[in-house]
Structures are given as structure tokens and as C-alpha cells.
Amino acid sequence: MLHRALPRTQKRIMRQFVELRHTGSRISAGVCSLSSAPQDSLSGLRIGLVGLPNAGKSTVFNALTSSERAQVGPYPFCTIDPNISRVSVVDKTLDRLAERVGAVRKVPSQVEVVDIAGLVSGASRGAGLGARFLHNIRGVDCIAHVVRKFSNEIVEETGSGSAISDILTIETELCLSDLAQVERRQEKLASQRRVARAAVDAENALLEEAAAILTEGSPVRTSSPALVQGLQHLGLLTAKPLLICFNVDDDLFRIACEGREDHLAGLVPKSMGEYSRVIVSAALESSLALMPRDEAEDMLDALEFPKDSAEECGAWRVGMEQLVRSGFDACGRHVFYTAGEKEARSWTIRRGAAAPEAARAIHSDMERGFICAEVAHVDDVLEVRCALCRRLIATTLP
């Protein structure tokens, strides 16, 4: 990749090259060799957790972050203030790449997770605590709705006990919250019409369409892509990609790990539109995340979990890794890599991004001065299957 007018401190980057997997003129994944990265790319992916009280949102948060940062209790509204944390994405390709080029350190992609108080029926009218914190997740990329599918006599159960009813309860509250957001925007635009009449009329048309959909109790994501894109600046919660995250007990999770998920079929109403289904056992995985590896292995053996599914992620975080991967897929994100002697790094970009946009993920100057890119697939680098890859390996290994 060549650049014009870069700052002097970045001139050394010019002597390196970038390889990105591509289809035609579009990139999808790959590797690039850089001696340094001028800035951290921490924008990544942002996931907001919603659900009824005691559905296990905070336990999912702790499992994702391998921590005990979120308070967990057997009573509703244990979470009051939002919990926010960044999670490093488990990436075996990055591990192999770092080993292949002899990188000193690895920097994986990041996912930001936001956990808010549980929502209850009537939250839009002031019931419970969750509605007041919905603004904390309007800036996330996708919504993960945690649905309780476990029984525990100690943990108080809220909602109807029916997964379908509980899902509709949360979706209704999100629709009402979005409707209020749309109405506030309409009121604000009314005072701006004299200044920018054409722009205001165009946005009002979109707002009226969204209001009609929300009034019917349907999420905005069921409408046209043009409407979703046109109102993206409002951060409508029902316009975001949706993950339905079933939080199950150990027995159901073991069955899911064996590839049998029939017991969860038909639990999501068709009115929800497109969604991705994820199955987790938050209590189990949050416990495993804090255990030494040998203790975690003994626990899984005692529970008779299939070893191949546990080993697939390398740390017995099958459900949590599925949640992260589903988030990447639902939001149209994936990664490319930079690799050199100092570090191997994974960068998050949107699918279909052109090479200059991928360069911007590394540094904005690289996009402004972009001319071209040499391209190679990361698998070719790992297997040294092309001349470009042999040059990369030759410049990073003694």
C-alpha cells in the first residue's frame, strides 16, 4: 500500500505492504505486514444486552468478560447502573499468524458489551428501572435479547414463564421506546422546516413510516433497508440486528452442544423479523471462565460435555463465542490482519468494505494517501503458498 504526504513519524510504514483478501475490488479478510500501527482500533463491535429481570443478562456479561464485574443476585433489578466492558475476541487464525511470523505480541479485535437493568411490562410508562437506561444501548451495533430457559428455585422468576410471551414483552417495550424517540424527533423537526424544508420533509416521511410500523407493534427492522438506513442517526433499538440468546440450564446446553436444538424451535414469533439464535449456559460458562484450565476440564468431564465442542473455542466458551460470532455476522462485520515482528493484530471492518476503508481502520492517513494494495489470503500466508507470502515471511523471521 502506497501513501502520499504521510507524517514523518509514519514514513517507515511506506516500505511495507498490505495484503487483503478480496473479491474483485472488495476485500473480506487477509493479512498485512506493518512495522507498527499508529493507533489502536478499538471501535470493533458493540453489543447491548436486554431482557427481563433475572433472565441472566449480568451473568452473560460476566461470562463474556471472564469477570465478576456485574453484580448477580436471585432478585429483580440487581443491576442498576449499566455495566460496560470490552472483550477480546478469541481468534485462532490470529494465534497461528503470530506464531508463523514470530510476532512479539498479539492484539485481537475488541467487542464492547453493555448490560442494562432488566425491562418489565410497562417500562415505557415508568415501571421498573430498565427504560431509563435504554439510551445507553442506542449506540450499540446489535441487540442481544437474553431469554430465560432455565429453572432455579433460588432465582426469582419474572415474566410469564413462557419464552414467546417474554420475548414479545421486551419487543413491545423497545417498540414503544422507539416510538417515543420518533415523536420527539418529529417535534424537533417542526421548528426547523422553515430553514431546511426539503431535508425536513424527506426525514418526516421516513419518521411517519417508522411511526406507523411501531404503532402496530412491529420492529423497524421488518421494514425496508432504506428506512433503517435513513433513520440510523436516531439509534432506534428495533432497527438494529437482533440476537435471541436463550439462557439454558446445563442439560439443555449439553444437548445443544450435540447439535440438537429442536426444543427451542418455534419459540420466536414471526413478527420479530430476522434474527440470529444463540444458545448459552451463562451460569456454567461464567464459572468456567474463572477456573484454571484443569479444573474446568474436570468439571466438563463430570457434566459429560462433548469434548470436541468444548475444544473448538479453546477455552470452553462455546456459547459465548457463538454469541460474539453471531454478532459479527448479524452486523456484517469481519476482520483482516496486520502482522510483523512487533505484533500481529486483528482489525474489524464491515463486509464489502473497499481497501481504502480497511486502511482507515489502521490509520486515517492511510486512507487519505491510499493508492493501491497487494493482496493475499491469510491462509496463503500461513501455508506460504505465493511469492508475496514468502516475502512477508522472509522479512519477519530471521
VOPAGU-2260 file (C-alpha; in pm, 1 decimal, decimal comma):
REM VOPAGU-2260
SITE   aa  ch    i         X         Y         Z
SITE  MET   A    0       0,0       0,0       0,0
SITE  LEU   A    1     147,6     335,1    -103,5
SITE  HIS   A    2      72,8     671,5      55,8
SITE  ARG   A    3     113,1    1041,3     -24,7
SITE  ALA   A    4     207,2    1312,6     224,8
SITE  LEU   A    5     225,0    1099,0     537,4
SITE  PRO   A    6     366,5    1249,7     858,0
SITE  ARG   A    7     738,4    1186,0     903,7
SITE  THR   A    8     675,6     956,9    1200,9
SITE  GLN   A    9     488,1     721,1     969,2
SITE  LYS   A   10     730,6     713,0     675,7
SITE  ARG   A   11     852,5     369,6     781,3
SITE  ILE   A   12     509,4     227,6     700,9
SITE  MET   A   13     557,7     314,3     334,2
SITE  ARG   A   14     822,0      47,4     290,4
SITE  GLN   A   15     585,9    -226,2     399,2
SITE  PHE   A   16     296,7    -372,1     205,0
SITE  VAL   A   17     -62,2    -465,3     269,2
SITE  GLU   A   18    -227,2    -787,6     164,9
SITE  LEU   A   19    -603,7    -816,9     186,4
SITE  ARG   A   20    -824,4   -1099,8      75,3
SITE  HIS   A   21   -1054,3    -963,2    -189,4
SITE  THR   A   22   -1334,3   -1043,0    -427,8
SITE  GLY   A   23   -1295,8    -822,3    -730,8
SITE  SER   A   24   -1227,5    -477,4    -590,3
SITE  ARG   A   25   -1376,3    -561,6    -249,1
SITE  ILE   A   26   -1186,0    -701,5      46,6
SITE  SER   A   27   -1305,8    -956,7     301,3
SITE  ALA   A   28   -1012,9   -1081,6     510,4
SITE  GLY   A   29    -640,1   -1117,6     496,3
SITE  VAL   A   30    -308,2   -1009,2     637,8
SITE  CYS   A   31     -85,6    -706,6     604,8
SITE  SER   A   32     272,2    -652,7     716,3
SITE  LEU   A   33     335,7    -327,6     902,7
SITE  SER   A   34     626,1    -238,8    1125,8
SITE  SER   A   35     391,6     -51,6    1360,1
SITE  ALA   A   36      31,2      56,3    1398,1
SITE  PRO   A   37     -12,4     429,2    1461,4
SITE  GLN   A   38    -332,5     398,9    1664,0
SITE  ASP   A   39    -545,6     141,6    1837,8
SITE  SER   A   40    -857,1      20,7    1660,7
SITE  LEU   A   41   -1099,9     -25,5    1946,4
SITE  SER   A   42   -1422,5      64,5    1769,0
SITE  GLY   A   43   -1490,8    -302,6    1689,9
SITE  LEU   A   44   -1838,3    -435,3    1758,5
SITE  ARG   A   45   -2079,7    -316,9    2029,0
SITE  ILE   A   46   -2347,3    -548,1    2173,4
SITE  GLY   A   47   -2626,6    -435,7    2406,5
SITE  LEU   A   48   -2786,7    -690,1    2643,0
SITE  VAL   A   49   -3160,5    -662,3    2716,6
SITE  GLY   A   50   -3414,4    -891,5    2879,4
SITE  LEU   A   51   -3648,1    -939,2    3171,4
SITE  PRO   A   52   -3508,2    -919,0    3526,4
SITE  ASN   A   53   -3334,8   -1242,4    3632,6
SITE  ALA   A   54   -3307,7   -1367,3    3273,9
SITE  GLY   A   55   -2930,1   -1387,5    3321,1
SITE  LYS   A   56   -2807,7   -1074,0    3140,5
SITE  SER   A   57   -2546,8    -986,1    3402,1
SITE  THR   A   58   -2431,5   -1348,4    3417,5
SITE  VAL   A   59   -2390,0   -1342,7    3037,4
SITE  PHE   A   60   -2194,0   -1018,2    3079,9
SITE  ASN   A   61   -1964,4   -1183,5    3337,0
SITE  ALA   A   62   -1918,4   -1490,2    3116,9
SITE  LEU   A   63   -1828,4   -1274,8    2815,6
SITE  THR   A   64   -1582,1   -1063,7    3013,2
SITE  SER   A   65   -1442,5   -1353,6    3222,8
SITE  SER   A   66   -1501,2   -1143,0    3531,8
SITE  GLU   A   67   -1736,4   -1078,6    3821,7
SITE  ARG   A   68   -1781,4    -709,4    3744,7
SITE  ALA   A   69   -2160,3    -728,0    3714,6
SITE  GLN   A   70   -2344,1    -793,8    4039,2
SITE  VAL   A   71   -2558,4   -1107,3    4019,7
SITE  GLY   A   72   -2838,7   -1186,6    4266,6
SITE  PRO   A   73   -3153,5   -1400,7    4299,0
SITE  TYR   A   74   -3384,0   -1097,9    4294,4
SITE  PRO   A   75   -3503,3    -850,0    4027,4
SITE  PHE   A   76   -3313,8    -530,2    3943,1
SITE  CYS   A   77   -2982,5    -648,0    4084,3
SITE  THR   A   78   -2828,4    -438,2    3804,4
SITE  ILE   A   79   -2897,3     -67,3    3842,5
SITE  ASP   A   80   -2614,5     123,6    3676,2
SITE  PRO   A   81   -2515,8      -9,1    3330,9
SITE  ASN   A   82   -2215,9    -242,4    3311,7
SITE  ILE   A   83   -1980,9    -173,0    3021,4
SITE  SER   A   84   -1668,9    -368,5    2929,5
SITE  ARG   A   85   -1450,9    -464,7    2633,0
SITE  VAL   A   86   -1390,1    -825,8    2537,2
SITE  SER   A   87   -1103,4    -964,7    2329,1
SITE  VAL   A   88   -1229,1   -1191,0    2051,4
SITE  VAL   A   89   -1087,7   -1544,3    2056,3
SITE  ASP   A   90    -920,5   -1587,1    1715,5
SITE  LYS   A   91    -719,7   -1899,7    1637,4
SITE  THR   A   92    -619,5   -1758,8    1299,7
SITE  LEU   A   93    -452,9   -1465,1    1473,6
SITE  ASP   A   94    -273,2   -1708,8    1705,8
SITE  ARG   A   95    -140,0   -1908,0    1410,6
SITE  LEU   A   96     -40,4   -1593,7    1222,7
SITE  ALA   A   97     150,4   -1454,5    1520,8
SITE  GLU   A   98     336,2   -1782,4    1556,7
SITE  ARG   A   99     406,5   -1801,9    1183,8
SITE  VAL   A  100     569,5   -1458,8    1160,7
SITE  GLY   A  101     725,0   -1460,8    1507,8
SITE  ALA   A  102     529,5   -1160,9    1640,1
SITE  VAL   A  103     619,0   -1046,6    1990,6
SITE  ARG   A  104     257,3    -975,5    2088,5
SITE  LYS   A  105     -98,2   -1031,3    1966,8
SITE  VAL   A  106    -377,4    -771,6    1962,0
SITE  PRO   A  107    -718,0    -931,1    1890,1
SITE  SER   A  108   -1031,9    -749,4    1780,9
SITE  GLN   A  109   -1245,7    -599,4    2054,9
SITE  VAL   A  110   -1616,1    -628,6    2136,2
SITE  GLU   A  111   -1785,1    -382,8    2371,7
SITE  VAL   A  112   -2066,4    -527,2    2583,8
SITE  VAL   A  113   -2329,9    -312,2    2757,8
SITE  ASP   A  114   -2556,6    -463,4    3024,7
SITE  ILE   A  115   -2853,3    -258,9    3149,8
SITE  ALA   A  116   -3121,6    -319,7    3412,1
SITE  GLY   A  117   -3398,2    -562,5    3324,8
SITE  LEU   A  118   -3707,1    -440,4    3142,3
SITE  VAL   A  119   -4058,2    -524,6    3260,9
SITE  SER   A  120   -4401,6    -485,4    3109,7
SITE  GLY   A  121   -4495,2    -119,2    3137,6
SITE  ALA   A  122   -4133,9       1,9    3140,9
SITE  SER   A  123   -4222,6     268,0    2881,7
SITE  ARG   A  124   -4472,2     406,8    3136,9
SITE  GLY   A  125   -4215,1     414,6    3417,2
SITE  ALA   A  126   -4235,5      61,0    3559,3
SITE  GLY   A  127   -3907,4     -92,8    3674,9
SITE  LEU   A  128   -3564,4      54,8    3609,3
SITE  GLY   A  129   -3457,0     -57,0    3262,9
SITE  ALA   A  130   -3638,0     202,8    3049,8
SITE  ARG   A  131   -3434,5     489,8    3192,4
SITE  PHE   A  132   -3113,7     322,1    3075,6
SITE  LEU   A  133   -3220,4     238,4    2719,9
SITE  HIS   A  134   -3028,2     541,9    2593,3
SITE  ASN   A  135   -2708,9     357,5    2696,5
SITE  ILE   A  136   -2762,7      98,1    2421,7
SITE  ARG   A  137   -2888,7     322,6    2141,9
SITE  GLY   A  138   -2530,9     348,5    2018,9
SITE  VAL   A  139   -2464,0     -27,3    2002,4
SITE  ASP   A  140   -2443,0    -220,0    1677,0
SITE  CYS   A  141   -2679,6    -503,4    1771,2
SITE  ILE   A  142   -2917,0    -610,3    2046,6
SITE  ALA   A  143   -2880,4    -942,6    2228,8
SITE  HIS   A  144   -3210,0   -1032,4    2393,9
SITE  VAL   A  145   -3138,5   -1276,0    2677,5
SITE  VAL   A  146   -3433,6   -1514,0    2725,5
SITE  ARG   A  147   -3462,3   -1730,8    3035,8
SITE  LYS   A  148   -3497,7   -2104,7    2962,6
SITE  PHE   A  149   -3375,5   -2249,7    3291,1
SITE  SER   A  150   -3539,1   -2338,4    3621,5
SITE  ASN   A  151   -3390,4   -2234,6    3953,6
SITE  GLU   A  152   -3583,7   -2230,7    4279,5
SITE  ILE   A  153   -3340,1   -1979,5    4430,6
SITE  VAL   A  154   -3354,5   -1726,8    4146,1
SITE  GLU   A  155   -3688,2   -1548,7    4137,4
SITE  GLU   A  156   -3858,9   -1575,7    3800,5
SITE  THR   A  157   -4017,8   -1270,9    3642,3
SITE  GLY   A  158   -4243,8   -1258,2    3341,4
SITE  SER   A  159   -4496,3   -1521,2    3236,1
SITE  GLY   A  160   -4262,9   -1819,9    3224,0
SITE  SER   A  161   -4338,4   -1852,9    2851,2
SITE  ALA   A  162   -4045,5   -1772,5    2621,4
SITE  ILE   A  163   -4276,8   -1644,5    2346,7
SITE  SER   A  164   -4461,7   -1412,3    2584,9
SITE  ASP   A  165   -4137,9   -1288,2    2743,6
SITE  ILE   A  166   -3985,1   -1213,6    2403,7
SITE  LEU   A  167   -4294,5   -1017,5    2298,6
SITE  THR   A  168   -4292,9    -823,3    2626,6
SITE  ILE   A  169   -3941,0    -694,1    2565,6
SITE  GLU   A  170   -4003,5    -626,8    2196,4
SITE  THR   A  171   -4317,5    -427,7    2282,2
SITE  GLU   A  172   -4125,0    -209,9    2528,0
SITE  LEU   A  173   -3850,0    -147,6    2272,1
SITE  CYS   A  174   -4110,1     -54,2    2010,3
SITE  LEU   A  175   -4276,3     192,3    2249,9
SITE  SER   A  176   -3939,0     343,4    2338,6
SITE  ASP   A  177   -3856,4     385,6    1969,4
SITE  LEU   A  178   -4199,3     537,6    1903,1
SITE  ALA   A  179   -4132,0     799,0    2171,0
SITE  GLN   A  180   -3793,4     867,0    2010,8
SITE  VAL   A  181   -3956,9     914,9    1669,8
SITE  GLU   A  182   -4220,8    1151,2    1811,4
SITE  ARG   A  183   -3956,0    1363,6    1984,2
SITE  ARG   A  184   -3768,7    1389,4    1656,3
SITE  GLN   A  185   -4085,0    1495,9    1473,6
SITE  GLU   A  186   -4142,7    1772,0    1728,1
SITE  LYS   A  187   -3786,9    1895,4    1685,3
SITE  LEU   A  188   -3810,3    1898,4    1306,0
SITE  ALA   A  189   -4127,6    2106,7    1318,6
SITE  SER   A  190   -3921,5    2406,4    1428,6
SITE  GLN   A  191   -3660,4    2354,8    1153,6
SITE  ARG   A  192   -3888,7    2332,3     849,7
SITE  ARG   A  193   -3850,2    2698,0     751,3
SITE  VAL   A  194   -3471,0    2667,3     737,2
SITE  ALA   A  195   -3432,1    2336,3     550,7
SITE  ARG   A  196   -3772,6    2246,3     412,7
SITE  ALA   A  197   -3666,5    1977,6     163,5
SITE  ALA   A  198   -3446,7    1788,7     411,0
SITE  VAL   A  199   -3707,9    1812,0     687,4
SITE  ASP   A  200   -3987,3    1687,9     460,4
SITE  ALA   A  201   -3774,6    1391,8     348,2
SITE  GLU   A  202   -3694,8    1291,2     706,2
SITE  ASN   A  203   -4055,1    1345,1     817,3
SITE  ALA   A  204   -4170,0    1098,5     551,8
SITE  LEU   A  205   -3936,1     836,9     698,4
SITE  LEU   A  206   -4047,2     919,3    1053,1
SITE  GLU   A  207   -4415,1     881,0     961,7
SITE  GLU   A  208   -4344,9     542,9     805,3
SITE  ALA   A  209   -4150,0     430,5    1113,1
SITE  ALA   A  210   -4422,1     557,1    1347,6
SITE  ALA   A  211   -4686,0     357,4    1158,9
SITE  ILE   A  212   -4479,0      38,9    1185,5
SITE  LEU   A  213   -4405,3      88,5    1555,8
SITE  THR   A  214   -4767,5     172,3    1638,3
SITE  GLU   A  215   -4862,5    -170,0    1504,0
SITE  GLY   A  216   -4611,6    -325,4    1744,9
SITE  SER   A  217   -4369,8    -429,1    1472,6
SITE  PRO   A  218   -3995,0    -360,6    1485,5
SITE  VAL   A  219   -3840,3    -120,6    1234,7
SITE  ARG   A  220   -3606,3    -397,4    1115,5
SITE  THR   A  221   -3906,3    -556,6     937,9
SITE  SER   A  222   -3931,0    -253,1     707,3
SITE  SER   A  223   -3719,4    -160,1     407,9
SITE  PRO   A  224   -3338,3    -122,6     430,7
SITE  ALA   A  225   -3382,2     236,0     305,1
SITE  LEU   A  226   -3591,1     323,8     612,5
SITE  VAL   A  227   -3345,3     158,3     851,5
SITE  GLN   A  228   -3053,5     341,0     690,8
SITE  GLY   A  229   -3237,2     673,0     669,1
SITE  LEU   A  230   -3312,3     678,9    1043,5
SITE  GLN   A  231   -2982,9     532,0    1158,3
SITE  HIS   A  232   -2891,8     858,9    1332,7
SITE  LEU   A  233   -3178,8     809,3    1580,3
SITE  GLY   A  234   -3036,6     483,7    1715,4
SITE  LEU   A  235   -3372,0     305,7    1701,9
SITE  LEU   A  236   -3340,3     -14,4    1902,4
SITE  THR   A  237   -3582,4    -216,2    1689,1
SITE  ALA   A  238   -3389,8    -123,6    1374,6
SITE  LYS   A  239   -3071,8    -293,6    1497,0
SITE  PRO   A  240   -2979,5    -655,7    1416,5
SITE  LEU   A  241   -3125,7    -889,4    1677,7
SITE  LEU   A  242   -2974,0   -1187,7    1857,6
SITE  ILE   A  243   -3213,0   -1406,6    2057,0
SITE  CYS   A  244   -2991,5   -1550,9    2330,1
SITE  PHE   A  245   -3154,1   -1846,3    2506,7
SITE  ASN   A  246   -3000,6   -1886,6    2851,4
SITE  VAL   A  247   -3049,0   -2256,9    2930,6
SITE  ASP   A  248   -2951,6   -2496,9    3207,4
SITE  ASP   A  249   -2660,7   -2742,5    3186,8
SITE  ASP   A  250   -2868,2   -3029,5    3047,4
SITE  LEU   A  251   -3022,3   -2828,4    2764,9
SITE  PHE   A  252   -2683,8   -2673,1    2687,4
SITE  ARG   A  253   -2520,8   -3014,5    2658,4
SITE  ILE   A  254   -2797,2   -3120,7    2418,2
SITE  ALA   A  255   -2740,0   -2802,5    2214,1
SITE  CYS   A  256   -2364,4   -2873,6    2200,1
SITE  GLU   A  257   -2450,4   -3209,8    2048,0
SITE  GLY   A  258   -2634,2   -3029,2    1767,4
SITE  ARG   A  259   -2988,3   -3096,7    1889,4
SITE  GLU   A  260   -3189,3   -2775,8    1923,7
SITE  ASP   A  261   -3542,1   -2894,6    1845,1
SITE  HIS   A  262   -3662,5   -2797,7    2192,0
SITE  LEU   A  263   -3609,3   -2429,3    2102,2
SITE  ALA   A  264   -3781,7   -2439,7    1763,8
SITE  GLY   A  265   -4084,7   -2214,2    1726,1
SITE  LEU   A  266   -4018,9   -2006,2    2037,1
SITE  VAL   A  267   -3955,1   -1679,8    1849,2
SITE  PRO   A  268   -4265,0   -1509,6    1699,3
SITE  LYS   A  269   -4251,2   -1449,2    1324,1
SITE  SER   A  270   -4339,5   -1083,2    1383,6
SITE  MET   A  271   -3986,1   -1029,4    1517,9
SITE  GLY   A  272   -3842,6   -1033,0    1166,2
SITE  GLU   A  273   -3491,2   -1159,7    1100,9
SITE  TYR   A  274   -3281,9   -1266,4    1398,2
SITE  SER   A  275   -2994,7   -1495,8    1492,7
SITE  ARG   A  276   -3045,1   -1764,1    1757,8
SITE  VAL   A  277   -2776,4   -1819,9    2019,7
SITE  ILE   A  278   -2776,9   -2078,9    2299,7
SITE  VAL   A  279   -2571,4   -2019,3    2613,8
SITE  SER   A  280   -2547,5   -2151,6    2966,0
SITE  ALA   A  281   -2441,0   -1830,1    3133,3
SITE  ALA   A  282   -2404,6   -1971,1    3485,9
SITE  LEU   A  283   -2187,6   -2259,2    3364,9
SITE  GLU   A  284   -1971,2   -2053,1    3131,9
SITE  SER   A  285   -1919,1   -1770,3    3380,1
SITE  SER   A  286   -1794,0   -2027,2    3632,5
SITE  LEU   A  287   -1567,6   -2198,2    3377,9
SITE  ALA   A  288   -1421,1   -1864,4    3267,9
SITE  LEU   A  289   -1284,6   -1804,2    3618,7
SITE  MET   A  290   -1144,1   -2156,9    3670,5
SITE  PRO   A  291    -794,4   -2285,9    3596,5
SITE  ARG   A  292    -790,9   -2495,4    3280,4
SITE  ASP   A  293    -752,6   -2832,4    3457,3
SITE  GLU   A  294   -1043,4   -2759,4    3693,3
SITE  ALA   A  295   -1262,9   -2650,8    3402,7
SITE  GLU   A  296   -1177,8   -2970,8    3217,7
SITE  ASP   A  297   -1268,4   -3183,7    3521,0
SITE  MET   A  298   -1599,2   -3001,7    3556,9
SITE  LEU   A  299   -1690,9   -3057,9    3190,7
SITE  ASP   A  300   -1598,1   -3425,3    3220,2
SITE  ALA   A  301   -1826,6   -3456,4    3522,0
SITE  LEU   A  302   -2109,4   -3295,1    3322,6
SITE  GLU   A  303   -2037,4   -3529,5    3026,6
SITE  PHE   A  304   -1995,9   -3249,3    2774,2
SITE  PRO   A  305   -1872,5   -3346,0    2425,1
SITE  LYS   A  306   -1501,2   -3261,5    2419,6
SITE  ASP   A  307   -1493,8   -3160,1    2053,3
SITE  SER   A  308   -1745,1   -2879,0    2107,4
SITE  ALA   A  309   -1561,6   -2759,7    2417,0
SITE  GLU   A  310   -1221,6   -2764,3    2249,7
SITE  GLU   A  311   -1345,2   -2583,1    1937,7
SITE  CYS   A  312   -1308,1   -2245,7    2110,4
SITE  GLY   A  313   -1005,1   -2347,9    2310,7
SITE  ALA   A  314   -1140,3   -2222,0    2643,2
SITE  TRP   A  315   -1479,0   -2395,7    2685,6
SITE  ARG   A  316   -1668,8   -2079,5    2593,6
SITE  VAL   A  317   -1885,9   -2235,6    2325,8
SITE  GLY   A  318   -2197,4   -2027,0    2390,3
SITE  MET   A  319   -2010,0   -1700,7    2444,1
SITE  GLU   A  320   -1805,2   -1746,1    2127,0
SITE  GLN   A  321   -2123,9   -1824,5    1938,1
SITE  LEU   A  322   -2272,8   -1500,8    2070,7
SITE  VAL   A  323   -1975,0   -1295,0    1952,1
SITE  ARG   A  324   -1959,2   -1465,2    1611,3
SITE  SER   A  325   -2334,2   -1422,5    1561,6
SITE  GLY   A  326   -2293,2   -1053,8    1644,4
SITE  PHE   A  327   -2023,8   -1016,8    1380,1
SITE  ASP   A  328   -2239,2   -1195,9    1120,9
SITE  ALA   A  329   -2559,7   -1008,9    1205,2
SITE  CYS   A  330   -2385,4    -670,3    1180,4
SITE  GLY   A  331   -2197,7    -758,3     863,0
SITE  ARG   A  332   -1852,6    -735,0    1022,4
SITE  HIS   A  333   -1537,1    -937,1     983,4
SITE  VAL   A  334   -1163,9    -891,5    1024,2
SITE  PHE   A  335    -835,5    -856,2     843,2
SITE  TYR   A  336    -489,7    -886,0     994,2
SITE  THR   A  337    -165,0    -695,9    1019,9
SITE  ALA   A  338     148,9    -891,1    1106,4
SITE  GLY   A  339     510,3    -804,8    1169,0
SITE  GLU   A  340     794,8    -864,5    1409,6
SITE  LYS   A  341     646,4    -641,6    1679,8
SITE  GLU   A  342     284,2    -755,4    1671,4
SITE  ALA   A  343       7,4    -942,7    1494,3
SITE  ARG   A  344    -324,1    -761,2    1507,5
SITE  SER   A  345    -683,0    -819,8    1403,9
SITE  TRP   A  346    -890,6    -527,1    1272,9
SITE  THR   A  347   -1270,7    -515,4    1249,8
SITE  ILE   A  348   -1429,7    -380,6     931,5
SITE  ARG   A  349   -1767,8    -408,3     762,4
SITE  ARG   A  350   -1823,5    -670,6     496,7
SITE  GLY   A  351   -1794,1    -528,4     148,0
SITE  ALA   A  352   -1555,5    -253,1     256,5
SITE  ALA   A  353   -1312,0    -138,1      -9,8
SITE  ALA   A  354    -938,2    -148,4      62,2
SITE  PRO   A  355    -911,3     227,0     146,3
SITE  GLU   A  356   -1176,8     183,6     415,9
SITE  ALA   A  357    -981,6    -106,5     563,0
SITE  ALA   A  358    -671,6     112,6     558,7
SITE  ARG   A  359    -861,4     374,5     761,5
SITE  ALA   A  360    -914,7     116,1    1037,0
SITE  ILE   A  361    -536,0     121,0    1081,8
SITE  HIS   A  362    -489,4     497,1    1044,0
SITE  SER   A  363    -686,9     775,1     876,5
SITE  ASP   A  364    -373,0     895,1     693,8
SITE  MET   A  365    -350,6     560,0     519,2
SITE  GLU   A  366    -691,4     614,8     361,9
SITE  ARG   A  367    -617,4     972,6     254,9
SITE  GLY   A  368    -291,4     872,7      89,9
SITE  PHE   A  369    -407,3     535,4     -43,7
SITE  ILE   A  370    -300,5     435,5    -393,9
SITE  CYS   A  371    -309,2      54,5    -415,9
SITE  ALA   A  372    -272,5    -270,1    -220,1
SITE  GLU   A  373    -106,2    -603,9    -286,2
SITE  VAL   A  374    -343,5    -881,9    -189,3
SITE  ALA   A  375    -309,1   -1227,8     -32,6
SITE  HIS   A  376    -535,3   -1455,0     169,1
SITE  VAL   A  377    -429,9   -1520,5     527,7
SITE  ASP   A  378    -439,0   -1897,0     462,5
SITE  ASP   A  379    -185,5   -1847,7     183,1
SITE  VAL   A  380      40,9   -1664,9     426,0
SITE  LEU   A  381      11,7   -1940,9     684,1
SITE  GLU   A  382      91,8   -2205,3     423,8
SITE  VAL   A  383     340,7   -1983,0     231,6
SITE  ARG   A  384     167,6   -2057,1     -98,5
SITE  CYS   A  385     263,8   -1746,8    -300,6
SITE  ALA   A  386     562,7   -1523,5    -371,1
SITE  LEU   A  387     406,3   -1235,0    -178,1
SITE  CYS   A  388     368,8   -1456,5     126,7
SITE  ARG   A  389     727,3   -1575,5     102,0
SITE  ARG   A  390     840,9   -1212,6     104,9
SITE  LEU   A  391     635,7   -1146,7     415,9
SITE  ILE   A  392     777,6   -1447,1     598,6
SITE  ALA   A  393    1129,7   -1358,1     486,2
SITE  THR   A  394    1102,0   -1003,5     626,4
SITE  THR   A  395     967,4   -1109,3     966,6
SITE  LEU   A  396    1167,8   -1422,1    1050,7
SITE  PRO   A  397    1548,5   -1442,2    1096,9
